Amino acid sequence: MNGHRFDPDILDPQHGILTTVQLRAGGVSPKAIRHQVESGAWLRVFRNVIAVTNGPLTWEMKLRAALLYGGRGALISHDTAAFEWGMSRKSDGPIHVTVPRGCSAINQPAVLRANQARPTSVHNLEIHPGVSMHRSLAIEHIGVDFDPPRTSKPDTAMDLAVAAETAKEATVLFVDALSAGGVSVSTMRKKIELRRPRRYRRALLDALVVLADGIQSVLEYRYAMDVESAHGLPRGTRQAPVHVGGRTLFEDVEYGAGRLTIRLDGQQFHSARQVRFRDRARDNAAEVDGRARLSYGWDEVAHDPCGVYREVRDVLIREGWSDSSFPCDRCSVARLGAQEGA
């Protein structure tokens, strides 16, 4: 590689990203490093972090560069760890890294190619999206032995929540991460007690109480909080089993021993064929049993929970429920706006 030989036991696991200390230990002088970078043969990703290639960096190379920049004990964390765990979508922003409290590394902006000695396409001008640094006094307790090293699933979920701007946003991120990551309520409760979050602790513990009731997605959580709780509707039964053709399927929410079934559309989490079969079978079973049913997706629950509430309330009353619900603050604002518009 440009006349230099590197130890594959270091080069391969680090995906071709080396520190200047490792390069010098391999016999490459500071002058030679500078020449390779200035000629465009190598890329300087960060201070003291070099890619021994001039091509675009893969995702794995970008992760490794961020970790090497962070130094000893660095962990992939927050949004980046959530993506690596399959708990969220990939972010276009910087790579998040958590380091020991005494580490001197600071945030780094996106790194662009400064050397134009070797022509490249416009979309290849960015070398690295940058690094967002976080510090922890409990660094030795929050990581897992993984490649690349990262924060554990429970710690990742907590970090996402604590970084949110509001308690409501924190709980939504928290529930979504736990659901997607398959983190149990008991595991997360123990983690909160051991590593007390610096804010939103009460909100996160309250979210765990709701999750323990059988909620399995952030959509179900928003329905429970913004439709049921906010309007005083009765708490429905979560994941109620229904037997269809020798199979056991589960309803999202059920009221009155099955008099009303609420379907919360989570098709993004299932194959289209699987969803069609499941919903068709449940619809047929509900019709045969004479059960009322309503279906809602993210748009209705997240953006018009008051409209969902009114429909659910009307059907519950029709099915014999004695109405004890009430309008929420959002209902009052919407009613006021409608009156002013009239």
N, C-alpha and C positions, 0 to 999 in steps of 0.2 A: 504494500500500500504506500505508493509514493516513495519507495525505497526504504520504508521503515517496517520493522517487524514488531508486532505487539503480542503479548501473551493472550492467547485465545480464551483462557480462563477468566480474563478480565474484560477483553474486548467484546466477546459474544454476549455474556449476560448483561452488559451495559449497552448493547445495541450500537456499538461504534461511538459512544460518547465517553470521553475521558477527561479527567481533570489535568491541569498542567503539572500537578505533583506526580500523577501516574505517568504522564508522558516523560517527565524528566527522569523518573525512576527507570523507565524503559530505554534511556539513553538518548532522548531527544533534547537538545539544548534549547534554552529560551530563544536564541537567535534563529534556530531551525523552526521552532513553533511559529515565531513571528513571520518568517518567510512563507511558510505554508498558508497562513491566514491571508497575508497580503497578496499572495499570488492567486488566491481564490481556490486553492486546492482543498483547504479545510475551512470550516466555518467556526467563528467564535460565537458561541451561543450566549454565554454569560461570562462575566469575569471569571477566569480560571476554569472555564468549562468549554471544551473543544469537541466538535464533531469531525472525525477524521474522514470526511466526505464533503462533497460540494453539492450534492443533490438535495432534494426536499427531505425534511425529517419526517419519519413515520410517527404515528401517535405514540408508540412505545419509546421512540427516541426522545420525543418531547417530554414524556413523563420522566425518563431517566435523567435528562438534563436538569429538570426542575429539582429532582431529588439530590443530584450531585451539587447543585448550587446551594441547596438548603444545608447540606453537610451531614455530619454524623447524627444518626437518630431521626432524620427527616422522614415524614410519612405523607403520602397522598391523603388529602382530607376534603371535607366539605363537599361542594358540588362535584369535584373530580372523583372523589371516592364513591359518591353516590352513583355516578355513571359506571364506574368500574364494578360496583356491586350489582348493577342492574336495577337500582332503586330510582333512577331518574334518567331523563334524556341528556344527551351530551350538550354541554354548554360551549358557546363560541368564545367565551371570555378566557381569562388567564387560568392557568393550572393552580389549584389550591394545594398548599403544602403546610403542614404543621411541624414545627421544630421545637426543641427545648427552649425554655424561657431565656437562657443566656446567649442564644445564637445571635450573631451580628447581621445575618442576611436580612435584606429589606425587600419590599415589593419591587418587582421589575416590570417595566412596560413591555409591550410587544417589541420583538427584535426584528429589524429589517436588514436586508443585505446592504452593506455600505460599500462593498467591493464589487465593481462592475467589470472586473478584468475578464470574467467569463459571462457572456450574455445569458440571460434567463428570461422566462416568460413573466408577465406582470403578476399572475396569480402565485408565482413562486418567490415573490420578493420577501414575504414574511418568513423568517426563519423559525420563530417561536412566538406563541401568543402571550408570553409573559408569565409572571408568577405572582400569586397573592399569598403572602406569608402570614401565618398564624402561629402564636406561641402558647405553649402549655407547660404547666408545672407537673402535670401527670403524664408526660409523654411516654413513660415506660409502661403505663397501664392502659393506654387507649389503642395501641397498635396490635396488629396480628401478623403472624409469620406468613407472609404472602409475597408474591412477586408480581408487580412491585409492592413494597411495603406500604400499607395503608391503615387507616383507622378502622376499627371493627364496625360492624353494621349498627349496633346500638349507639356507639359513639358518633358515627356519621350522622345518624338521625338526630341526635341531640345537637350536634354542631350546626346542622341546617336550621333547626328550630331557633336556637339562640341567636343566630345571625340575622333572623328575620326582623323587619321593621316594626311589626305589630304582633300582639299576642294572637290575633285571629290568623294572620298569615303563618305564624309559627306553628299553630296547631294543625293547619292544613298541610304544611310541608311535613310535619312530624307524622301525621296519620298516613300520608301518601308513602313516605319512606318506609315506615314499619310494615305497611300492607304489601308493598312491592318487594321488600327484602325478606318477608317471612319472619320478622322478629316477633317473638311472643310477648304478650303483655307482662308476664311474670319476669322475663329476662330484662325488659326495658325498665320495669319498676325497680328492680335491684340496681340497675345501672344508675338511675336517677338518685337513689339513696346513697350510692357509693361516690358518685361524681356529681355533686349538686350543681345544676346549671346556674349560671350567674344571673339569669332572668327567665321569666315565664315558667318557673317551676310549678306553680299552682295550676296554670293553664295546661301544662303537659300532663300532670297527674290527673286532671279532670278528663283529658282526652283518653287516657288509659282506662278510666272507669267506663267511658262510652264504648271503647274498643272491646272491653271485656264482655259487653252485652251482645257480641256477635257481629259487629261491624267489620267488614273486610275490605273496604276501599274508601278513598277520600270522598267519592260521590255519596256513599251511604252515610258517611260522617256529616257531610254538609246537609243531607236530608234530615238527619236526626237533630242537628243543632238549629238550622235555619228554618226548617219547616215545622217539625214536631215541637221542640223545646221552646222556640221563640214565640209560638202561637198557642201554647198550652194544649196541644193535641195529645191524646193518650200515647204512651210509648208502645210501639208495635213490637211484635215478636220477630226477632231476626233469624234468618236462615232456618225457617220452619220447613221440615221435610214434607215432601209430597211424593206419593208412590205412583209412578206412571209406567205401565207396561213392564213390570218387573224391575224397574230402575227407581232409585231414590234420587229425586232432584230437590233443590232447595229454593224457596221463595225468599226474596230480599227482605220484605217487610209484610207482616200479616196483622190484621186487626180483627177483634171479635171472633176468635177461634175460626178464622178463615173466611169470615163474611166479606172482607175486603183484602185484596192482595195488591201490593205496590211493587211494580217491577222497575228497577233502576238499571238503565241500559249501560252496561260496561263492555260494549262490543270491542273496544280497542284492546281488551285484555284476552280476547278469545278469537279463534278462527271463525270466519263468517259461517261456515257450514255447521260448526259446533253450536254457535249461537242460534241459528235458524232452527235446528232440531230441538234444542233445549226449550226455546221459547214457544215453539209450535206445540210441543208436548204439554207444556205447562198450561198454555192457553186452552187446549182441548180439555184437559183435566178440570180446569176451573169452570169451563162452560158446563161440563157434565155434572159437576157438583153444585152448580148454581151460585158460584162465588163471583162477586164483583171484582173488577181488576182495573187498575190505572197504571200507565207506563210513563216514565220520565227519564230524560237524559241530562247531561251536564248543563246544557244551555238553560233548561227550565229551572233546575234546582239552584244553580249558581246565580242566575240573573233574574229570575222571577219566583223566588221562594214563596212570596205572598200569594201569587196566582195558583201555585201548586197547593198551598194550604187551603185556599177557598174551595178548590175542587175536591180535595180529600175530605174536608169538613162536610161538604154537601152530601157526598156519598155515605159517609158515616152516619149522618143524621137520617138519611133515607133508610139505612140499615138498622135504625133503632137506637143510635147513640144519643144520649142526652148531652147537648152541646154545652161545654164549659170552656171553650177556647176563647181567645182574645186577640185583637190585632196587635202587631208588633210596632216598633217605632218606624220601621220602613213602610208599613201599611199606612200609617198616619201621614207620612211625607208624601206618599203616592196619592192619597186621597186629597191632600191639600193642593198638590200640583194639578190634579184633575179639576178641582173647583176653580182654581185661578185661570186654568185654560178655558173653562166654560164662560 
